Each structure stands twice: as structure tokens, then as C-alpha cells.
Amino acid sequence: MPDFFFLPPMNIAGDGALDAAVDQMASQGFTKALVVTDEALHRKVHATLPLLERLGAKGIAYAVYDQATPNPTVAECDEGAAVYVHEGCDFLISFGGGSPHDCCKGIGIVVTNGGSIRDYAGVDRMREKMAPMFAVNTTSGTGSEITRFAIITDEQARSKFPVVDWRCTPSVSVDDPKLMEGMPPGLTAATGMDALSHALEAYVSTAANHLTDPGALRAVELIEKSLVTAFRDGKDRAARSDMTYAEFLAGMAFNNASLGFVHAMSHQVGGMYHTLAHGVINSVLMPHVIAWNAAVAGERYAEIAEHLGIERAGRSTDEVVKDLIGKVMDFNKALNIPANLGEMGVKDEDVAHLADYALADPCAATNPRPATTGEMQALFRRAISGEGIPLHSAAA
């Protein structure tokens, strides 16, 4: 089968990216934007002000929908779509991290395709391309500004579902490191580890290929170099720039290779426990999933380990993979991330629900090693208890 590679038609990255993006909006003839963001960014810290001032200077009208929540919901997508139509908008701008981007994608899908965002859960279910969208990124982790993925919370089912479709890829991605200097340490940690999980899962995915591997490997190098520095000093421009490119490269990789059990499991935890940060959940799950997959993906994990500075020469694959697991856990400790899901409030009584939905998540399809329902439940229980993380043999 041929390899497909999806990416926005235009990607603007580096210092001054916001100015260049607004120039593009004007040159492409757009007249009124719906700016999709969250209430804190818009009303509390006024982070949207530089964008709105630049729109005004170019004569571009706008309305603001600032009700995107950390886990955007079906209701938010429907409400935002109604605002877009009522205000007579002709394009979208998402401003923030993964949540505003995903909410904005959901809005854009409903605007052009009709119905409910639930109708487009799964892979390639859309009929029409979503409304034009500029994704202005303010975090370094989710990769949503460049991907064909939108993760939406179904309030009724108490779970998340992904929409995966090339038609919901943003028209233009915008990554300006200056917009990321104000990220608090906790958000830097969560989004940075989210980027690491994207790179690791994309590299061992059953859909990985020669087009996706370079981005994943370069992303882990940049994360090793700069994540902890950015966490400790958010004003360090070099570290912020490295993390901007790391999350972009990891996004390129998983946008095309997809992901695995870390995200299939994390989506369900986030859908049930709405206050938990997606990147933090991923961080806790990663060591357990690496250990589970090692029996079939050990060599690929060992290659990743080398790019994270782990010595490989003269050592067995199992030894190197154990060091990789240790490296992830060291990151978690340095970034003040909890040791297990139990500390975060996830309950054992919810494991059956979480496991069923995780196995049905499209991200599970490209995990290198499948699992039965019982095995998935056991994975969740280990992540909740934080018990030892042995490498699992294929017969385990």
C-alpha cells in the first residue's frame, strides 16, 4: 500500500508567525472571523489581544466564541457553529492549545457538513471540507494545529471520540514561540509530555513509514534537550523555540502514522474525568504501554532511546527499553507529574468502562501489540496502582 502524508497547505512557524498569518488572512480575502478560544485566555489574561488588534488593523471583523473547555464537548461544537452562522463569518481562527483547536475543528465540521459532530466520529466520515481555519497555537504539545484529528467529549457517553479526516485539517497552522512564553510550568509539562507521547507512539505505530520516522526522532531529540529547561524557565526563548518545533514534528508524525494505546486509553480517562489534563494522563500511561509493547516493538523503542541519549552499544534490547521506561519516569518526576492514575482520582471501579471504550478507539488499531479486554483492564489497573512495570513477553 502507498504511504499517505497529510499536512496543512500552509504552515508558519518562528518569531513573527502571528503577523505573517494575519497578513495571509487579509491577502486571501477573508472578511469576518469566528475566533475560538477559552475564557481564561480571552477574558482573564487577555492573551487574544495581540491577535484581535492585528485583525482590526487589517480591517478584518471578528466575533469571539470563548467557551471551549479543556475537553471540548459536542454541545460546544454545536453552539459555536450556531454563532458562526449567526455572525455571518467566513472563516475560523482557533487560538490556544489543543482544546480550542479541536473545538474549532468541530465547529468547522458542523458548519459545512450539518448534523452533529457525533455523526463524524471515526475515520473519514465527512462529506465536505470544513470551513477555512487558521490554527494559532499557544502551547507546545498537542500538535492539533496541523493534524486531521479532533478529539471531542461525548457528555452522554462519558467518553471521548476522535474525528479523523483529512477534511478537518486546518488551512494554515501558526506557531509563534513568543505566544508560548506565558505558558505556566504545569501546562508546559503536560503539553511537552504530550508531544513526547506523540513521537513515541507514531514511531512504533503499525502505520509508521519513511515519511513519519524522521519527524518523530527529531522531536524526541529536541524534547530531551529543552523540555525541562522550558518547564523551569518559561522565558528561555531557545527552549521555547525547540519545543515549538518538537511538537510540530511530532504532530507531523502522528498525523500520518496515527497513535496507539497511550492515546486510546487517555481519551477515555479524560472523557470520564474532565478535570484531568490529557498530557498528564499520557505521561502516566506511557511507561505501562511501552512495557506492554516491548515484546513486539522493542527494536523500535531502542532506536528512540538512542535519540533520547540512552547508550545502546553492547547492550540487549530489553536493557535499553527498560532505560527508556526509566527515562520517561524521570521526566515525570522532574516535571512534577503524579506517579499513577490513582493519585489523580481514577477509580478501579471504572476500569471495565474505560477498557471497553479504549479498545474501540481508532488509535488502538495502530498499536503494535493488540490486547484482549482482560489485558486492557490489567493495563489500566497497573496504571491506577502504579505497581511495578515489567517488560511483558508475547505470551504474558
C-alpha positions in Angstrom: 0.0 0.0 0.0 1.2 3.6 -0.7 2.0 5.9 2.2 -0.2 9.0 2.7 1.1 12.2 4.2 -1.3 14.8 5.5 -0.3 18.4 6.5 -2.0 21.8 6.3 -1.4 23.5 2.9 0.5 26.4 4.7 2.5 26.3 7.9 4.0 29.4 9.5 6.5 28.9 12.4 9.0 31.0 14.3 9.3 34.6 15.5 6.8 36.8 13.8 4.5 34.0 12.7 1.4 35.7 14.0 2.0 38.9 12.0 2.6 36.8 8.9 -0.6 34.8 9.5 -2.8 37.9 9.7 -1.2 39.2 6.5 -2.3 35.9 4.9 -5.9 36.3 6.2 -6.1 39.7 4.6 -4.5 38.6 1.3 -6.8 35.7 1.0 -9.8 38.0 1.1 -11.4 36.8 4.4 -13.7 39.4 5.9 -15.0 38.1 9.3 -13.6 35.5 11.6 -15.0 33.5 14.4 -12.2 33.3 16.9 -12.5 30.2 19.0 -10.6 30.2 22.3 -11.2 29.6 26.0 -12.5 32.1 28.6 -9.2 32.3 30.6 -7.1 33.2 27.5 -9.6 35.8 26.3 -11.1 37.4 29.4 -8.6 36.8 32.2 -5.1 37.0 30.8 -6.2 38.8 27.6 -3.8 36.6 25.5 -6.0 37.1 22.5 -5.4 40.8 22.4 -2.4 40.8 20.0 -4.5 38.7 17.5 -7.6 40.9 17.8 -5.5 44.1 17.4 -3.9 42.8 14.3 -7.2 41.8 12.8 -8.6 45.3 13.5 -5.5 46.9 11.9 -6.2 44.8 8.7 -9.9 45.6 8.6 -10.9 42.1 9.4 -14.1 41.9 11.5 -14.4 39.2 14.1 -16.7 37.5 16.7 -15.3 35.6 19.7 -16.5 32.2 21.0 -14.6 31.7 24.2 -16.4 28.7 25.7 -14.0 26.0 24.7 -13.3 23.8 27.7 -10.2 21.7 28.4 -12.1 18.7 27.0 -14.3 20.2 24.3 -17.8 18.8 24.1 -20.5 18.0 21.5 -22.5 20.9 22.9 -19.7 23.4 22.4 -19.3 22.4 18.8 -23.0 22.8 18.1 -23.1 26.2 20.0 -20.1 27.5 18.2 -21.4 26.5 14.8 -24.6 28.5 15.6 -22.6 31.6 16.5 -20.6 31.3 13.2 -23.8 31.2 11.2 -25.5 34.0 13.2 -22.5 36.3 12.9 -22.1 35.8 9.2 -18.4 34.6 9.5 -16.5 33.3 6.5 -13.5 31.7 8.3 -12.3 30.4 11.6 -9.4 31.2 13.9 -8.5 28.9 16.8 -6.4 30.5 19.5 -4.8 28.4 22.2 -3.8 24.8 22.6 -5.4 21.5 21.6 -8.8 22.2 23.2 -9.6 25.4 21.3 -8.2 23.8 18.1 -10.3 20.7 18.5 -13.4 22.7 19.4 -12.8 24.9 16.4 -12.5 21.9 14.1 -15.7 20.5 15.5 -17.4 23.9 14.7 -16.0 24.0 11.2 -17.2 20.4 10.5 -20.7 21.1 11.7 -20.9 24.4 9.7 -20.2 22.7 6.4 -21.5 19.2 6.9 -24.5 19.8 9.1 -25.9 17.4 11.8 -24.0 16.7 15.0 -20.3 16.3 15.4 -21.1 12.8 16.7 -22.1 11.9 13.1 -18.4 12.2 12.1 -16.8 10.1 14.8 -14.3 7.6 13.4 -12.2 7.8 10.2 -13.1 9.7 7.0 -16.8 10.2 7.7 -17.1 13.8 6.5 -18.6 14.7 3.1 -17.4 18.3 2.8 -14.2 20.0 3.9 -14.7 22.1 7.0 -14.8 25.9 7.0 -11.4 27.6 6.4 -9.4 27.6 9.6 -6.2 29.3 10.8 -4.9 27.5 13.9 -2.9 29.9 16.1 -1.0 27.8 18.6 -0.1 28.9 22.1 1.2 25.6 23.6 4.0 23.2 22.6 2.5 19.7 22.7 -0.9 18.8 21.2 0.0 19.2 17.5 -3.7 19.8 16.8 -2.9 22.9 14.8 -1.6 20.7 12.0 -3.5 17.4 12.3 -6.6 15.8 10.8 -7.6 14.7 14.4 -10.3 16.3 16.6 -10.9 14.8 20.0 -14.4 15.5 21.3 -16.1 14.6 24.6 -19.5 13.0 24.5 -21.1 14.1 27.7 -23.8 11.5 27.4 -21.5 8.5 26.9 -18.9 9.9 29.4 -16.1 9.2 26.9 -14.2 10.9 24.1 -14.3 10.1 20.5 -11.9 11.1 17.7 -12.8 12.5 14.4 -10.0 11.6 12.0 -10.4 13.0 8.5 -8.1 14.9 6.1 -11.0 17.3 5.5 -10.7 18.7 9.1 -7.0 19.6 8.7 -6.6 23.4 9.3 -5.9 25.5 6.3 -3.0 27.3 8.0 -1.0 26.4 11.2 0.6 29.2 13.1 3.4 28.5 15.7 5.0 31.7 17.2 7.3 30.9 20.1 6.5 34.4 21.6 2.9 33.4 22.2 4.1 30.5 24.3 6.3 32.4 26.8 3.4 32.9 29.1 2.6 29.2 29.5 2.7 28.2 33.2 5.1 25.4 34.2 2.2 22.8 34.6 0.9 23.4 31.1 4.5 23.3 29.7 5.0 19.9 31.4 1.7 18.5 30.2 1.9 19.6 26.6 5.6 18.7 26.4 5.0 15.2 27.5 2.0 15.0 25.2 4.5 15.8 22.3 6.8 13.0 23.6 3.9 10.6 23.6 3.0 11.6 20.0 6.6 10.9 18.9 6.9 7.6 20.7 3.5 6.2 19.6 4.0 7.4 16.0 7.4 5.7 15.8 6.1 2.3 16.9 2.7 2.5 15.2 1.9 -0.2 12.7 1.3 2.7 10.2 4.8 4.3 10.7 6.8 4.8 7.5 9.8 6.5 6.0 7.9 9.8 5.8 6.9 9.8 9.5 10.0 8.4 11.2 12.3 11.5 10.8 9.9 13.8 12.5 9.3 11.5 15.4 13.1 11.0 16.0 14.0 14.7 15.7 11.1 15.6 18.1 12.4 13.4 20.9 15.9 14.9 20.5 14.5 18.4 20.9 12.3 17.3 23.8 15.3 15.7 25.6 17.3 18.9 25.0 14.7 21.5 26.0 11.6 20.4 27.8 12.9 20.5 31.4 14.5 23.9 30.7 11.3 25.3 29.3 9.5 24.0 32.4 11.9 25.7 34.7 12.3 28.9 32.8 9.3 29.8 30.5 11.1 32.8 29.2 14.0 30.8 27.8 13.4 31.7 24.1 15.7 28.9 22.8 14.0 26.2 24.8 10.6 27.5 23.8 11.6 27.5 20.1 12.9 24.0 20.4 9.7 22.8 21.9 7.7 24.6 19.3 9.4 22.7 16.6 9.4 19.4 18.6 5.6 19.5 18.9 5.2 20.4 15.3 7.4 17.5 14.1 5.7 15.0 16.5 2.4 16.3 15.1 3.5 15.6 11.6 4.5 12.1 12.6 1.3 11.1 14.4 -1.0 12.9 11.9 0.1 10.3 9.4 1.2 7.3 11.4 -1.6 7.6 14.0 -1.0 6.6 17.6 -1.6 3.7 20.0 -2.8 2.5 23.4 -1.5 5.6 25.3 -4.0 7.8 23.5 -6.7 5.2 23.2 -6.6 4.8 27.0 -6.1 8.5 27.7 -9.1 9.6 25.7 -11.3 7.5 27.9 -9.8 8.7 31.2 -10.1 12.3 30.0 -13.7 11.8 28.9 -14.7 10.4 32.3 -12.6 12.6 34.5 -13.0 16.0 32.8 -10.6 18.0 35.0 -7.5 15.8 34.2 -5.0 17.2 31.7 -4.6 15.0 28.6 -0.8 15.3 28.6 -0.5 14.3 32.2 -2.6 11.2 31.7 -0.4 10.3 28.7 2.7 10.8 30.9 1.5 8.3 33.5 0.3 5.7 30.9 3.5 5.8 28.7 5.7 3.5 30.9 3.0 0.9 31.1 2.3 0.9 27.4 6.0 0.8 26.5 6.4 -2.3 28.7 3.3 -3.9 27.1 4.5 -3.3 23.6 8.2 -4.2 24.1 7.7 -7.8 23.1 6.9 -6.8 19.5 8.3 -3.2 19.3 11.5 -3.5 21.4 13.8 -2.7 18.5 11.8 0.5 17.6 11.8 1.6 21.2 15.6 1.0 21.4 16.0 3.3 18.4 14.0 6.0 20.1 16.1 5.5 23.3 19.3 6.4 21.4 17.8 9.7 20.3 17.0 10.4 24.0 20.6 10.0 24.9 20.5 6.4 26.2 23.5 4.3 25.5 22.8 1.2 23.3 26.2 -0.2 22.2 26.8 -3.7 23.6 23.5 -3.9 25.5 20.5 -6.0 25.0 17.3 -4.5 23.6 15.5 -5.3 26.9 18.1 -3.3 28.8 17.7 -0.3 26.6 13.9 -0.4 26.7 14.0 -0.6 30.5 16.2 2.5 30.4 13.7 4.2 28.1 10.9 3.5 30.6 13.1 4.9 33.3 13.8 8.0 31.2 10.0 8.7 30.8 9.6 8.2 34.6 12.5 10.6 35.2 10.8 13.2 33.0 7.6 12.7 35.0 9.4 13.2 38.3 11.3 16.3 37.1 8.0 17.8 35.8 6.0 17.1 39.0 3.7 14.7 37.3 1.9 12.1 39.5 3.3 8.6 39.7 0.0 6.9 38.9 -3.6 7.4 37.9 -4.8 6.6 41.4 -3.2 9.7 42.7 -5.2 11.6 40.1 -8.5 10.2 41.3 -9.1 7.5 38.7 -11.0 4.6 40.4 -10.7 0.9 39.8 -14.5 0.6 39.6 -14.4 2.4 36.3 -11.8 0.1 34.6 -14.4 -2.0 32.7 -15.9 1.0 31.1 -12.5 2.6 30.3 -11.2 -0.6 28.8 -14.2 -1.2 26.5 -14.0 2.3 25.1 -10.2 2.2 24.8 -10.3 -0.9 22.6 -12.9 0.7 20.4 -10.9 3.9 20.0 -9.4 4.2 16.5 -6.0 4.9 18.0 -6.0 1.3 19.3 -6.0 0.0 15.8 -2.4 1.0 15.1 -0.9 0.0 18.4 1.9 -2.6 17.6 0.6 -5.2 20.1 -3.2 -5.9 20.5 -4.8 -6.7 23.8 -7.9 -8.6 24.9 -10.5 -6.9 27.1 -8.9 -8.6 30.2 -5.4 -7.4 29.2 -6.6 -3.8 28.7 -8.3 -3.9 32.1 -5.0 -5.1 33.6 -3.1 -2.3 31.9 -5.5 0.2 33.4 -5.2 -1.3 36.9 -1.4 -1.2 36.8 -1.5 2.5 35.8 -4.0 3.2 38.6 -2.0 1.4 41.3 1.5 2.4 40.0 2.8 -1.1 40.6 6.0 -2.4 39.0 6.3 -2.2 35.3 7.9 -5.4 34.0 8.5 -5.9 30.3 5.7 -8.2 29.0 6.6 -11.2 26.9 4.3 -12.0 24.0 2.9 -15.0 26.0 2.0 -12.8 29.0 
